[in-house]
Amino acid sequence: MKRKHLILFLFFICSSLILDTQNSFTQSQFQLVVRDSSNSGAEARSIIQTTDGGFIAVGETGINGDMYIVKLNSSGQLQWSKTIGGSGQDIALSVVQTNDGGFAVSGFGNSFGAGAIGAFIVKLNPAGTVEWARILVDGFNDAAYSIVQTIDGGYATVISPGEGGFSPDRMIIVKLNNMGILQWSKRIGGFSYARSIKQTADKGYVVAGGTEDPVNFDFNMYVVKLDSNGSLQWAKTVGGLNDDFAYSIVQTTDGGYAVAGRTSSFPNGDKMYIVKLDSSGLLQWTKVVSVFLDEAFSIVQTTDGGYAVAGYNGAHSSMLILKLNPDGSLQWSRVVDGGLGTTYARSLIQTTDGSYIAAGYGGIVGTRGMFIVKFDNNGNTCGNTFSHNISIDTGGILGSTVPTITNIPVLDTLVTPSTGSRGFVTLICVIGIQPISSEIPESFKLFQNYPNPFNPTTNIKFAIPRDANVSIKIYDVTGKEVFSVNEYKSAGSYELMFDGSNLASGLYFYSIKAETSQRDVFTETKKMVLIK
């Protein structure tokens, strides 16, 4: 019987290679929580992928806490963490990797005395050491919500009220040089606020937020286009009869803009609101996500020309991720349930392998904090997730306005924050290849899985003496592929945890193919048994 199974297995493997009908692979998936202490209320506000393939997330350690900067490798393992601030409340709201491999972080600072409360800009080297830190004070306790590195090597940020307590609504754009020294600052008139800034292909800027209608006294989504010197090119409002806000904006490949936020202008409470504008700010389409009490905090354009949106689903107090087609129609949705307690995403990116990373707040019972979730390109992830029954409607009208733009004095103060290094990662679940040793083995090897037999999880260990593209595939006795993962790995020893919860009891085969840049190829296949 064993011989029969093996012959049948080899037949199906060869057939698959000849016909090339299975070109798919599974990207790594994980859910993890980062905390600076066992009872931390840490939250992520922004996440980016770094040039080394890893990730950096920024946020805050908790109530009256510090800026929290966390560097992870591509597998979600902690490389370093930094706390930055002082005795008051300090919050990181946005991060960008800089041309020198370091990082620039913007947020709010309240630890440097009465004359230095406001927008907090910190420059870090690649290891997370502070190079310089500045407080930008405009007379009110405002925060720098979003930061970009500009083409000239400097920085642009937007300053508005919100994190620092009550202050009048206003939108301020600030341009700094590469050392954080103020070059110019502009206030966009009206009762407005800003939450997101991007530098555009023409070297200008686009800013998204909200502005109050002087007649109806409700807020509308607000998108303002500036030239490279901060002069107005156009300003547009989008919305209905009640409040509408923008939290995130991205320039699209057609030169236009995609904006995400929330609307309360339609029945049944707050909803995610997605708007597409052309390069001149003219409205192309609007999408109202018809789920109760939702907000969209982050939007990215995806490699297929569509969009991915992340935020909060109020019906389940959970993280909500949407994948939209280029016309804004729904492709898929995922709700990540954090158990007892609110869970949400503040930031979303698409990674270089086509998967997605969302960061915000959540976790599981007893382990909550900075919550980071990695999905594959189809929105799958480990842990407690499900698809939501969502319909998408349209609504809202476009308006134009010509706000006054004035130079506004901003005090640029160099400060010296306290720093610390504390943090640990709690892995909730993982699907993918994890490193277990960087020691270079003598030869390629695929180990017997353990435990074996297993129910429902087992570990598959392998070793590679040289950097290689590694493919692990699992087949049932009919030769049907039930799992695959394909990742480029440095020389070392690795382990893959395989979960067979959705499979029937029986005999399975797992195989490895490791191919180096010199075209050396190692292949091996072993058997394992699932017993339920």
N, C-alpha and C positions, 0 to 999 in steps of 0.2 A: 504493500500500500504506500509506504514512504517513497519508493522508487517511482511509482505512478504519479504521485503528487509532484515530485521534483521535475519529472519529464513534462508534465502539463504546465507547470510554472515556467520552465525555460521556453516552452513553445510560445506562451503568451508574451513573455518578455521580448523574444525575437520578433514576433509579429508586430508588437508595439513599436520597436525600433524601425522596422522596415516601412510600416505604414505612416509612422510619425504622426499619429493621431492624438497624442497626448503631449501637448506642448506647454501645459500649465505648470506652475510651481506655487508653493505656499510660502508667503513671506512670513517672517517672524512676527509674532503677536505677543503682547504682554500687557498686564495691568500692574501698576506699582504705586506705592505711597511713599513720599519722602517727608520726613519730619526732622526737626532739630532737637526734639526731646520727646519723651514718651507721651506727653499730653499736649503736644503742640497743635495749634490751630493753623498751621502753615497752609498757604494757598498760592497757587501759581497764577500769574496774570499774563505771562507771555512765554512762548517757547519757540526756538529756532533750531534747525539742523546746522551743525558746525562742519567746517571743511574736512575734519577727520572722520566724518560719518556719524559722529555722536550727536548729542543734543545738549542745549543749555536752557534751563528754565529759571525764571525769576518771579519773585512775588514777595511775600511777607511771612514772618515767623508766627504772627498771631497778634492779639490785641496789644497795643502799645509796644510792638516788637520792632524788628529791624528788617531792612532789605534782606532778602534771602536769595542767594545765587547758587544754583546747583548744576554741576557738570556731570553728564552721564555718557557712557560709551554707547555704541550702537545697539548693544544688548540690554541697555537699561541699568547697567551696573554703575554705582557711584564712583566717580573719579576724584572729585573734590566738591566741597561746599563752602560757602562764605556767608557770614552775616556782616552787614555793614550798617552803621548808624550810631546811636547813642542812647541817652536816657529817655528821649521822646519817641514818638511813633515815626517810623521811616518805612516807606513802601516802595518796592520796585514794580513798575507798571509796564515797561517795554524794554527789549534788548535787541541789539544788532551786533553781528560780528564785524569787526573792523578790518581794514586792509592789512594791518600788521599782525593779524591772527588773534588779537585781543577782543575786547567787548566793550560796548558803551551801553549804559543802563540809565533809563530815566524814571523818575517817580516823584515822591514827595518826601521832604525832610523836615523834621521838627525836633532836632536834637542840638541845635547850634546857637541858641540864644534868640531873644525877641527880635533882633534885626535880621535874622537869617532863617526865616521859616518860609518855605515855598518849594518851588520846583527843584528837584535834586538830580544832578547829572554826575555820573561816576564813570571813569574810564579804568578798565582793568587790563592787565596784560594776559597772555594766553593761559597762565597758571592761576588767574583769579586774584592777583595782587593789585591793590589800588595804585594807580599811577597818578591820578588827580581826581578831585571831587569838588563840585561847585554847586552853590545854591543860587538860583535866579529868583530875585525878589521884585515883585511889581507893585507892592503895597498891600497885597492881599495874600492869604494863605492858599495859594494855588498849587496844582500838581502838573508835572510834565507827563502827559498820558501816552505819548508815542514819540519814538525817535528813529531817525534814519541817518546813515552816513551819506553825505552828499558827494557828488562827482569830484569836487575839489579837495576831498579828504576831511572836510569839516563835518558839521552835524546840523540838522534841523529838527526842531521839536515843537510841539504845540502845548500851550499852557492854558488851563481852564480850572474853574472851581470844581469841587466835588469831594476830594479826599481830605482836604484840609479844613473842613467845616464850612460854615456859611460865608459866602461872599457873592457879590453880584455876578450874574452871568456875563461872560465875555470870552472872546476867542483871540488868543495871542499866538503869533508865529514868531519863533526865535531862530536866528541863524548864528551858529558858533563856528570858530575856526577849529583846527585839529587839536588845539590845547584847551578847548572849551571857553575861550575868550569871546565875548559878545561881539558880533559884527553888525547885526541889525535886529530890530524887533518891531513888529507891526501888530496893531490891534485892528480887527475887523469889526466894524460898528454894529450896533444893535444888541439886543439881549440874546447872545449866542454862546455856545460852548463847543469845544472841539474834543474829539476822542481819537482821531486817527490821521496820520499824515504819511504821504508817499512822495518821493521825488519822481517826476514824470520823465518820459523819454525826451522831451524838449528842454530838460534841465530846470523846469519850473517845479511847482508843487501843487498837490491836490489835498484838500483837507475836508474831513467829514465830521459832522456832529449834529447839532440841532439849533434852531433859531425860533424865537417867539414871534408869532403873527401879531402885528401891532393892532389889528382890527378885532380878531376873534380871541386873542390872548391864549391860543393853543400853540404847541410846538410842532414844527415840521422838520423832517429830515433836511439837512443842509449840506450842500457840497459846494466848495469854493475852489476855483482854479486861479493860481497865482503864477506870475512869471518868475524867473530866477532871482529877481531883485525884490520879490514880495509885492509887486503891483498887481492889482486886480485884472483878471482876464474875463471871468464870468462867475456868477453865483446862482445856484438853483435850489429851489425847495421842492420837496415831494411829500405828499401826504393827503390826509382827509380832514375831517371836521374835529378830530380830537388829537391827542398828542402822538407824534411820530418822531423817532430818534434814530440816529446812525451811530454805530459803534466801530465799524470797520470798513475800510475801502481798499480796493486793489485796482491798479490799471490793468486792463485786459489786452490781449494780443492784437485786437483790432484798433487799439488806441483809445478805446472808451474806458468805462469804469463800472465796476460792480460794487454795490454798497449793501451792507447788512445791518440790521438793527431790529427795532420792534415798533409795532403800531397798536394803538388802542382806538383807531378810527373805524373799526369794523366790529360786528356783534361778537359777543362771548369772550370779552376780555382781551388782554395783551396777546399778540401773535408775532412770530417771526416775520420780518419784512425784508424782502430782497428786491433791489432795484438795479436795473441796467440802464446806463446812460451812454450815449455816443461820445466821441471826442470833443464835441462842442457843448456837451451837457444836455442834449436833447434826450427826452425819455424814449427808450426802446421797449421796455416792459417792466412790469411790477409783479411780484409774487407775494401773496399773503398765505402763510402756512396755517391751515385751519386746525390748529391744535390749541387747547386751552392753556392760557398763561405761559406763553413761550417767549423767549428772547434769543436773538442771534447776536453773539458777541464777536464772531470772527468769520471771515470769508477768504478763500483762496481760489484762484483759477487753477484748474487741474490740467494735466498734460494732454487730455483728450479734448480740451476746449470748453469743458463744462465747469462746474463750480462745486466746492465742498464748503459746508456751513456748519458751524458748531455753536452750541449754546446750552439753553436750559429748557427742559420740558416740565412745566408746572403740574401737569396732570399726574406725573409719577415722581416729582421732585428729583429728576434724574438728568444726566447728561444726554443731549440729543445731537446726533450727527446726521446731516443730510447730504446726499450726493445728487446734484442737479445736472441735467443735460445742458448743452449750450443755449437752448431756448428757455431755460428755467424750469422745464418740466422735471418731475421727480424721477430719479433713477433708483435710489434706495434710501432707506432710513434705518438708523440704529439708535436704540435707547440703551444706555449703560446704567444699570440699576445699582446704586450704592448701598442697598439695604436700608436699614433704619437711619434716616438722616438725609439732608439735601446733598445732591451731587450735581455738578455742572462743569462745563468747559468754558474757559475764558479765551483760549487760543488754540488754533489749529494750523497745521502745516501739512503739505504733501512732501514726502521724502524722496530722495533720489531714486529709490527702487520702486516708486509708484504707490507705496503704502501711505498711511496717514498717522499722525501723532496729534492727540488732543491733550491739553493740560488745563487743570482747574482745581477744583476741590472735591473731595469725596474719599472713597475707599470702601471698607467693610466695617461691620460693627466692631468697635474696639481699636480699629486702626484707620484713622482718618487724618487727612492732611493734604499736602500738595499731591494731587492725583494725576497720574500720567498714563495714558492708554494708547497703545499702538494697535492699529487696525491694518488688515491687508487691503489690497486695492479694491476688493469687493465689499469692504466694510465689516469683515469678520474679525472678531477678537475672542480671546478666551474669556472665561468668567460669565457673569450673569448679564446677558444682553438679549434683546429681542427687537424685531422690526415693529414699527408703529404704523397703524392704519391712518395714513395722512392724505388729505386732499389739498390741492393748491389752487387758490383763487387769484383774482387780480383786483387791483383797486388803487386809488390815489391819483392825483393830478400834479402836473409839473407847474411850478411857478418860477419867475425870474425876479431877481432883486439886484440893486446896485448899492451895496453897503459902502460906507466911507472907510477908507483905510488910512490910519494915522500912525506916525512913529510914536512909540510909547517908551518911556524910560524904564529900563530893567536893571537892577543892581546885580552885578555878577560878583559873587563872593567866593573866594577859595576857602574851603573848609577841610578839616582833618578828622574824618570819622573814625570811630572805633571799629575794629574788625575782629571776627572770630572765625573758627572753623569747626562746625559741629553739624552733624546730620547722619542719618542712616536710612536705608531703603528697606521697605517691607515689600517683598514680591508677593502679589496676590495670586497671579497665575502667569504662565508663559507657554507659548508654543514657538519653538525655534531652537537653534543651536547655541548652547551656552559654553563659554570657556571654563575649563577646570584647572588647567596648568599651562603656563607659557614656556615651560621647559621643553626644549626641542627633542622629540623622540628620535630613535635611531631609524625607524622604518614606518611605513604605512601599516595601519592595523585597524580592523573592525572587531570589537569585542562582542562577546555574547551579552545579550540584554539581561538586565536584572531588575526586579525579580522575573523569573521565568519558570513556570507559568505566571501570568499576571492578571490582575483585575482591579481597576480598569486601566491603571497607568504602569508604565515601565520605562526604564532608562536605557538609552542606546549610546554607548561610548565609542569614540574612535580617536585615532592619533594620526597626524600628518607631519612629516619631517620638513616639508617645504610649503610655502604659501600656495594655496590651491583653491579653485572653485569646487565646492563640495555639494553634491546632490545626494540626499537621502530619500529613498522611496520605499513605500510599504505596499505589499500586494496581498490579496487573499489567495486561496488555493486555485481559483479560476484564472488568476493572472490579472484581475482587475486592480488597478491602482487605487488605493484608499487614502493615501497620504503622500505628500512630497514636500520637500523644502530644499531650496537652492540658495547657498550663500557663499561669498568669497571669504576665506578664513586664512589668517596667518598661521605659520607653523606652530604646533602645540597640540594639546589634548582637549577634546570637547565632549559634550554630552547633550543629548536630545531627550527630553521627556515626552513620551508619546502617550496620548490619552485615547483609549479605545472604548470610551463610554457609549458611542453611537454604533459600535460594531457588534456583530454576533460572535458567540464563542466559536473557536476553531483555530486552525493552523494558519499562520501568516508568515510571510517572508519579508525581510528587510535587507536592502542593498545599499551600498555606497559606491559612488563614482567620484573620485578626486582627480582633477586635471590641473597640472601646473602650467605656468607660462611657457615652459620648455616642451610642452605637449606630452609630458610623462603622465600616464593614466593608471590609476589604481582602482580596481573594482573587486568587490567581494559581496557575497550574499549569505545570510544566515536565517535560521528558522526560529520562530517563537510561537507560543501558544497562549491564547486568551481563553480563560475559563471563568464563566459567570455563574 
